[in-house]
Amino acid sequence: MQMKSIEDIESKSDKVSHHGYHRFYERFLAPFVGKNILMLELGYENGYSIELWKKYFEEVRIHSIDISENPNDARIEKYFQIDQSSTEQLENFTNSNLEKYDFIIDDASHVPLHQWETFIQFFEILKDGGIYIIEDVETSFWKQSEIFGYQFNSNEFSLFQKIPTIWEAINQEFIENSEKLAETSTREQTTIQQIASVFIGTNCIIFEKKSDKNKHYYRTNVEYRHKDFINFKKRIKNSTIVKTNTNKKQHSISIYIAFTLD
């Protein structure tokens, strides 16, 4: 049987017609099709995307967040009026929400700092193995700008400033000391270390959360099988030098014992 495609669904949403997000989304969202899943979408606007998700997932239960008053859309199971610029409101939501989501998508204010703060808070309420998508990341290239009444400067903060730290966290098994991760807040570290993979597409970033079934692959540097090769020159320098006087010449054999010294 042919898998349903987001591209083939009739909808007024611009996710396909303008952005072409279907080119990336299906490889992450297809496993949810036909299953009874719970998703959260930030940004209701005209409700066009609600129609798209209902038709694509079929069995989906949808929760929606927006700064506007409740639209009383019968397709939405729960609606929450939240200002994405308020970290207090975001935190109150995560602390009071007892449910976890299979899929979270941020199509709200589009302000880079709002997107990041929401991600840091909401990744906690994403199920293990779940998918988190941030749309409209174009604003991270806009420099000093304004959108939906919010002023911001992406020279001061951009989502893409965080990508190198995320890459290091995902690959922490191979890094002796992640300086970038150490520079982040405790809350950010907690969130970032739960990321299994990150995908960057046109105008979107897709995160996959670590799952229990793959936990044996999430190793630290202590467990790295090639750990003794890391900073090899430094280990040579700090290793014990053993010298012999064969033929009245001194021979350093530290190169042979550097592998076993920490």
C-alpha positions as CSV (number, residue, x, y, z in Angstrom):
1,M,0.0,0.0,0.0
2,Q,1.3,3.4,-0.9
3,M,2.2,5.7,2.0
4,K,0.1,8.8,2.3
5,S,2.0,12.0,1.4
6,I,1.6,15.4,2.9
7,E,2.0,16.9,-0.6
8,D,-1.2,15.2,-1.8
9,I,-3.4,16.5,0.9
10,E,-5.9,19.2,0.1
11,S,-5.3,22.1,2.5
12,K,-5.0,25.9,2.6
13,S,-1.9,25.6,4.7
14,D,1.3,27.1,3.1
15,K,3.5,24.3,4.6
16,V,3.4,22.6,1.2
17,S,2.4,25.2,-1.4
18,H,5.0,27.8,-0.3
19,H,7.5,26.2,2.1
20,G,7.7,22.7,0.7
21,Y,8.2,21.3,4.2
22,H,6.8,17.9,3.1
23,R,10.2,17.3,1.5
24,F,11.6,16.8,5.0
25,Y,8.8,16.1,7.3
26,E,7.6,12.7,6.0
27,R,10.8,10.9,6.8
28,F,10.3,11.8,10.5
29,L,6.5,11.9,10.7
30,A,5.5,8.9,8.6
31,P,5.9,6.4,11.5
32,F,3.1,8.2,13.3
33,V,0.5,7.9,10.5
34,G,-2.5,5.8,11.4
35,K,-1.5,5.7,15.1
36,N,-3.3,7.3,18.0
37,I,-0.8,10.1,18.7
38,L,-0.9,13.4,20.6
39,M,0.6,16.5,19.1
40,L,1.1,20.1,20.1
41,E,1.2,22.9,17.6
42,L,2.2,26.4,18.6
43,G,0.6,29.0,16.4
44,Y,-3.1,28.6,15.4
45,E,-3.6,31.7,13.2
46,N,-6.3,30.6,10.7
47,G,-6.4,26.9,11.6
48,Y,-5.3,25.7,8.2
49,S,-2.5,23.5,9.5
50,I,-5.0,21.8,11.9
51,E,-6.8,20.6,8.8
52,L,-3.6,19.4,7.3
53,W,-2.5,17.4,10.4
54,K,-6.0,15.9,10.8
55,K,-6.0,14.6,7.3
56,Y,-2.4,13.3,7.4
57,F,-2.3,11.5,10.8
58,E,-6.0,10.5,10.9
59,E,-6.0,9.4,14.5
60,V,-4.2,12.4,15.9
61,R,-5.3,14.4,19.0
62,I,-4.3,18.0,18.7
63,H,-3.5,20.5,21.4
64,S,-2.9,24.1,20.3
65,I,-1.2,27.1,21.7
66,D,-1.6,30.7,20.6
67,I,-1.5,34.3,22.0
68,S,-5.1,34.9,20.7
69,E,-8.3,33.9,22.4
70,N,-9.7,30.4,22.1
71,P,-11.0,30.0,18.5
72,N,-13.4,27.2,19.7
73,D,-12.2,24.9,16.9
74,A,-13.9,21.5,17.4
75,R,-10.9,19.8,15.8
76,I,-8.7,20.8,18.7
77,E,-8.9,18.7,21.9
78,K,-7.3,21.4,24.1
79,Y,-6.4,25.1,23.5
80,F,-4.0,27.2,25.6
81,Q,-3.7,30.9,25.4
82,I,0.0,31.6,25.9
83,D,2.3,34.5,25.0
84,Q,5.4,32.8,23.6
85,S,7.5,35.8,24.6
86,S,6.8,35.0,28.3
87,T,9.2,32.4,29.7
88,E,7.1,32.4,32.8
89,Q,4.0,31.3,30.9
90,L,6.0,28.7,29.0
91,E,7.4,27.3,32.2
92,N,3.9,27.3,33.9
93,F,2.6,25.3,31.0
94,T,5.2,22.6,31.2
95,N,5.0,22.4,34.9
96,S,1.2,22.0,34.9
97,N,0.8,19.8,31.8
98,L,0.6,16.2,32.8
99,E,0.6,14.9,29.2
100,K,3.5,14.2,26.9
101,Y,3.5,14.7,23.1
102,D,4.6,12.5,20.3
103,F,5.1,15.5,18.1
104,I,5.6,19.2,18.8
105,I,5.8,21.9,16.1
106,D,6.5,25.6,16.6
107,D,4.9,27.9,14.1
108,A,4.2,30.7,16.5
109,S,6.0,34.1,16.9
110,H,9.0,33.2,14.6
111,V,11.3,35.2,16.9
112,P,14.6,33.3,17.3
113,L,14.9,33.8,21.1
114,H,11.2,32.8,21.6
115,Q,11.8,29.7,19.5
116,W,14.8,28.7,21.6
117,E,13.3,29.4,25.0
118,T,10.2,27.4,24.0
119,F,12.3,24.5,22.8
120,I,14.3,24.4,26.0
121,Q,11.1,24.3,28.0
122,F,8.9,22.0,25.8
123,F,11.5,19.4,24.9
124,E,10.8,18.0,28.4
125,I,7.2,17.3,27.5
126,L,8.1,15.5,24.3
127,K,7.9,11.7,24.5
128,D,11.1,9.6,24.2
129,G,11.7,9.2,20.5
130,G,9.4,12.1,19.7
131,I,9.9,14.7,17.0
132,Y,10.2,18.5,17.6
133,I,10.1,20.9,14.7
134,I,10.8,24.6,14.6
135,E,9.5,26.3,11.5
136,D,10.3,29.7,10.0
137,V,13.9,29.8,11.2
138,E,14.6,32.3,8.4
139,T,14.3,35.0,11.0
140,S,17.6,33.9,12.4
141,F,19.2,35.6,9.4
142,W,17.1,38.8,9.5
143,K,19.4,40.8,11.8
144,Q,17.5,43.8,13.3
145,S,13.9,43.2,12.5
146,E,10.3,43.1,13.6
147,I,7.5,40.5,13.2
148,F,4.0,40.2,14.7
149,G,4.8,43.2,16.9
150,Y,8.0,41.7,18.3
151,Q,11.3,43.5,17.7
152,F,14.5,41.4,17.7
153,N,18.1,41.3,16.4
154,S,19.4,38.0,15.1
155,N,22.9,39.3,15.3
156,E,22.5,39.2,19.0
157,F,20.8,35.8,19.1
158,S,20.2,33.2,16.3
159,L,19.1,29.6,16.5
160,F,22.1,28.7,14.4
161,Q,24.5,29.9,17.1
162,K,23.3,26.9,19.1
163,I,23.9,24.3,16.5
164,P,27.7,23.7,17.2
165,T,26.8,23.0,20.8
166,I,24.1,20.6,19.9
167,W,26.5,18.8,17.5
168,E,29.0,18.4,20.3
169,A,26.4,17.1,22.7
170,I,25.2,14.5,20.2
171,N,28.8,13.4,19.6
172,Q,29.9,13.8,23.2
173,E,31.2,10.2,23.3
174,F,34.1,11.3,21.1
175,I,34.9,14.6,22.8
176,E,37.1,14.7,26.0
177,N,35.7,18.0,27.2
178,S,32.9,19.9,25.5
179,E,33.7,23.6,26.1
180,K,30.6,24.7,24.2
181,L,28.3,22.6,26.3
182,A,30.0,23.8,29.5
183,E,29.2,27.4,28.5
184,T,25.4,26.8,28.4
185,S,23.0,27.0,31.4
186,T,22.1,23.9,33.4
187,R,18.6,24.0,31.8
188,E,20.0,24.1,28.3
189,Q,22.4,21.3,29.0
190,T,19.6,19.1,30.3
191,T,17.6,19.7,27.1
192,I,20.5,19.5,24.6
193,Q,21.7,16.2,26.1
194,Q,18.4,14.6,25.3
195,I,18.7,15.2,21.6
196,A,19.4,12.1,19.5
197,S,19.7,13.9,16.1
198,V,19.1,17.2,14.4
199,F,18.2,17.8,10.8
200,I,18.3,21.3,9.1
201,G,16.1,21.8,6.1
202,T,15.0,24.9,4.2
203,N,13.5,27.2,6.8
204,C,13.1,24.5,9.5
205,I,15.0,22.5,12.1
206,I,13.9,19.0,13.1
207,F,15.0,17.4,16.4
208,E,14.6,13.8,17.4
209,K,14.6,13.0,21.1
210,K,16.6,10.1,22.6
211,S,14.6,6.9,23.2
212,D,15.0,4.2,25.7
213,K,15.3,1.5,23.0
214,N,18.5,3.1,21.8
215,K,20.0,4.0,25.1
216,H,23.0,1.6,24.7
217,Y,24.2,3.9,21.8
218,Y,24.2,7.0,24.0
219,R,27.7,6.7,25.5
220,T,29.9,9.2,27.2
221,N,33.6,9.9,26.6
222,V,34.5,7.6,29.5
223,E,33.2,4.7,27.5
224,Y,34.8,5.7,24.2
225,R,36.7,2.7,22.8
226,H,39.3,5.0,21.2
227,K,39.7,7.3,24.2
228,D,43.4,6.7,24.5
229,F,43.9,8.2,21.1
230,I,42.4,11.6,22.1
231,N,44.9,14.4,22.6
232,F,47.7,12.0,21.8
233,K,50.5,14.7,21.7
234,K,49.4,15.9,25.1
235,R,49.5,12.4,26.5
236,I,53.0,11.9,25.0
237,K,54.2,15.2,26.7
238,N,52.8,14.2,30.1
239,S,53.8,10.6,30.0
240,T,56.6,9.1,32.0
241,I,59.9,9.0,30.0
242,V,61.8,5.7,30.3
243,K,65.4,5.9,29.2
244,T,67.9,3.2,28.5
245,N,71.7,3.5,27.9
246,T,72.1,1.0,25.1
247,N,75.3,1.8,23.1
248,K,75.7,4.9,25.3
249,K,72.7,6.5,23.7
250,Q,69.5,7.4,25.5
251,H,66.3,6.2,23.9
252,S,62.9,7.5,24.9
253,I,60.2,4.9,24.7
254,S,57.4,7.1,26.0
255,I,55.7,6.7,22.7
256,Y,54.9,3.1,23.5
257,I,53.5,3.7,27.0
258,A,51.5,6.8,26.2
259,F,48.5,4.7,25.2
260,T,48.1,3.4,28.7
261,L,48.5,6.6,30.7
262,D,45.6,8.9,31.6
